[in-house]
Amino acid sequence: MPDTVTATDALIKVDNLSKYYPLASGLFSRVRHYIHAVEGVSFAADAGEVIGLAGESGCGKTTTGKLLLRLIAPTNGYIYFNGIDVARIPSGGKLKAYRRQVQMIFQDPYESMNPRKTLYDIIAEPLAVHKIGNIVGREQVVADSLARVGLVPPETFMFRYPHELSGGQRQRVAIARAIGIKPRFIVADEPTSMLDVSIRTGVMKLLLELRQEYNLAMLYITHDLAVARYMCERLAIMYLGRMVELGPTEEVLQNPLHPYTKALISAVPVPDPTFKREAIPIKGSISRPVDPPSYCRFYPRCPVATDYCRENKHPPLEDKGDGHYVACYNV
Amino acid sequence: MALLEVSDLTMHYRTRSGWVQAVERVNLSLDRGAAIGLVGESGCGKTSLAMSLLKLLPSNAQIKEGQILFDGNDLVPLTEDQMRRYRWERISMVFQAAMNSLNPVYTVRDQIVEAIQYHMPMRYEEAWSRVAKLFEFVGLDPGVMNQYPHEYSGGMKQRAVIAMALACDPDIIIADEPTTALDVIVQDRILKRMDEIRSELNMAMIYISHDIAVIAEVSDRIGVMYAGKMMEMADVVTIFQKPLHPYTFALMSAFPSVRGEKHELVELPGEPPDLISPPKGCRFHPRCPQATAVCSEKAPEFTEVEPGHFCACWNPRSK
């Protein structure tokens, strides 16, 4: 077990986490193949820390987020929250107790709210589910949450419906809903990718402020590395279900070590016409990790691959100094 | 004389609650072989402007005012029939969300052949071989042209849609968010190819995007739109280094970058206005940090402040 990746006293610690989805095929839908959506992912997050999870579509970042909240059950691996393994707790009281401490913010503020419910109903629902407070108390929590996310005065917003709000305001409601139960860990899945630039900055800053106030740990899932640079202390890059690089954000972005991370960062357009960007080409395109071979998943596209990469198992995440972890034999 | 010269173009949509002033007195000019980028946030009128240029408008839309001079001919008074000679043959378009602009029940080849035959008298076999050439040109294997769109990846669909836009050798291609749904590595390859195609064919491009980094990489000139109005236009370096309009500056300051110095992101308070009853005077004044009394009274004219640098503001930032 690579215990170096995961500090022992971290709030949330993930060890060798995997999720396989069966692909049914044939006349009687016998399962013959599996998509290895997430495989062998390990990391840890302290209270008050934002960890970024980046990569292209289909790399398993959202699946990882859902696994951490136990919205789906992992195939293998452990998730320790406060030292307790929550990967395998049965649904019921214990799972509910875990979910009392974690929340999720979704990408699309238009799809993640019931259009027939008022903002009060939406924000008070987690409180009701977890039987926190009475009706009077909940109204106060809803008002405080609305005020905290900048929807003031709260009385004028409380009984409105989601369709009366703009995208930025809706995402603020989603955040108000998430903080109402005072969680300790939040998974934010592309929370700003649907928002316009001028609105996005405000939502990003709000999330960072809340992180401070509540000493929240956050998993920030994004495809936008520039946004990750501003949101996260540490950044992890995933490729086809595997974590290939993890380290302090600025270190990963300015000094990437894995050949995939290098190619990915070199392809990001820069908002500066005088900056001459040198794109590092890689061959081929992303496939689906259906019954992947045991060697490195990036091998078929890798510009620096050797026979050693093909003959050995997927490289483990190894510390190359100062907490910069890379899964590659040729670094 | 520029290839495309748009002056005072105004287009409104009629709705039950009133006229939506989506495009208001917009000016722009585009030379052969040049690339202009239009940036702005959702609902700022960039797509409405593009659709007005092709007059591909819904029945509740009306061009109220202005001229679209293409090669010296005004497109505004033309009938639908007359417009067909311009669409696709002279000005074509790559639509937002390429995934949805291909018909799922025909092969990609047949769809492009149909577009070609509609505009050019050509035998089916001839059109076929043209599709094969176009495929090679945009970087697709001609072997996949007999497949259906669902068999393509996102990047392949986008390339096919670009091939279709090139089918009739247009003078201008309007690309509306051409790479928004794609991953960065694929986006980078496609933008590069589009830029190469532009110089190989000496074609003019109008790129539309909310992403100023994408626009910065492929355009010579940038136009910044806000609430249906063109706020500022200049060459790409000037827009980034010496923006005059406070909105342009706000947009730049709110945009993060992976490279260079990590500057503080500045939040722009408020939300864009409702275009049925936009603010009096400058449409940006309620959110503008530099607004003065005149800004809420009278709309500033879009004027040439220095050669090639246009701006509509009463209190431009100092040069």
Boltz contact constraints between the chains, C-beta under 6 A:
constraints:
  - contact:
      token1: [A, 56]
      token2: [B, 183]
      max_distance: 6.0
  - contact:
      token1: [A, 57]
      token2: [B, 183]
      max_distance: 6.0
  - contact:
      token1: [A, 166]
      token2: [B, 271]
      max_distance: 6.0
  - contact:
      token1: [A, 196]
      token2: [B, 41]
      max_distance: 6.0
  - contact:
      token1: [A, 196]
      token2: [B, 42]
      max_distance: 6.0
  - contact:
      token1: [A, 197]
      token2: [B, 254]
      max_distance: 6.0
  - contact:
      token1: [A, 197]
      token2: [B, 255]
      max_distance: 6.0
  - contact:
      token1: [A, 198]
      token2: [B, 254]
      max_distance: 6.0
  - contact:
      token1: [A, 198]
      token2: [B, 268]
      max_distance: 6.0
  - contact:
      token1: [A, 201]
      token2: [B, 254]
      max_distance: 6.0
  - contact:
      token1: [A, 201]
      token2: [B, 265]
      max_distance: 6.0
  - contact:
      token1: [A, 201]
      token2: [B, 267]
      max_distance: 6.0
  - contact:
      token1: [A, 202]
      token2: [B, 267]
      max_distance: 6.0
  - contact:
      token1: [A, 225]
      token2: [B, 258]
      max_distance: 6.0
  - contact:
      token1: [A, 226]
      token2: [B, 256]
      max_distance: 6.0
  - contact:
      token1: [A, 226]
      token2: [B, 257]
      max_distance: 6.0
  - contact:
      token1: [A, 226]
      token2: [B, 258]
      max_distance: 6.0
  - contact:
      token1: [A, 227]
      token2: [B, 256]
      max_distance: 6.0
  - contact:
      token1: [A, 229]
      token2: [B, 258]
      max_distance: 6.0
  - contact:
      token1: [A, 230]
      token2: [B, 256]
      max_distance: 6.0
  - contact:
      token1: [A, 253]
      token2: [B, 258]
      max_distance: 6.0
  - contact:
      token1: [A, 267]
      token2: [B, 184]
      max_distance: 6.0
  - contact:
      token1: [A, 267]
      token2: [B, 185]
      max_distance: 6.0
  - contact:
      token1: [A, 267]
      token2: [B, 188]
      max_distance: 6.0
  - contact:
      token1: [A, 268]
      token2: [B, 184]
      max_distance: 6.0
  - contact:
      token1: [A, 268]
      token2: [B, 258]
      max_distance: 6.0
  - contact:
      token1: [A, 269]
      token2: [B, 213]
      max_distance: 6.0
  - contact:
      token1: [A, 269]
      token2: [B, 214]
      max_distance: 6.0
  - contact:
      token1: [A, 269]
      token2: [B, 217]
      max_distance: 6.0
  - contact:
      token1: [A, 270]
      token2: [B, 213]
      max_distance: 6.0
  - contact:
      token1: [A, 270]
      token2: [B, 257]
      max_distance: 6.0
  - contact:
      token1: [A, 270]
      token2: [B, 259]
      max_distance: 6.0
  - contact:
      token1: [A, 271]
      token2: [B, 212]
      max_distance: 6.0
  - contact:
      token1: [A, 271]
      token2: [B, 213]
      max_distance: 6.0
  - contact:
      token1: [A, 271]
      token2: [B, 216]
      max_distance: 6.0
  - contact:
      token1: [A, 271]
      token2: [B, 255]
      max_distance: 6.0
  - contact:
      token1: [A, 271]
      token2: [B, 257]
      max_distance: 6.0
  - contact:
      token1: [A, 273]
      token2: [B, 216]
      max_distance: 6.0
  - contact:
      token1: [A, 273]
      token2: [B, 236]
      max_distance: 6.0
  - contact:
      token1: [A, 273]
      token2: [B, 237]
      max_distance: 6.0
  - contact:
      token1: [A, 273]
      token2: [B, 240]
      max_distance: 6.0
  - contact:
      token1: [A, 279]
      token2: [B, 188]
      max_distance: 6.0
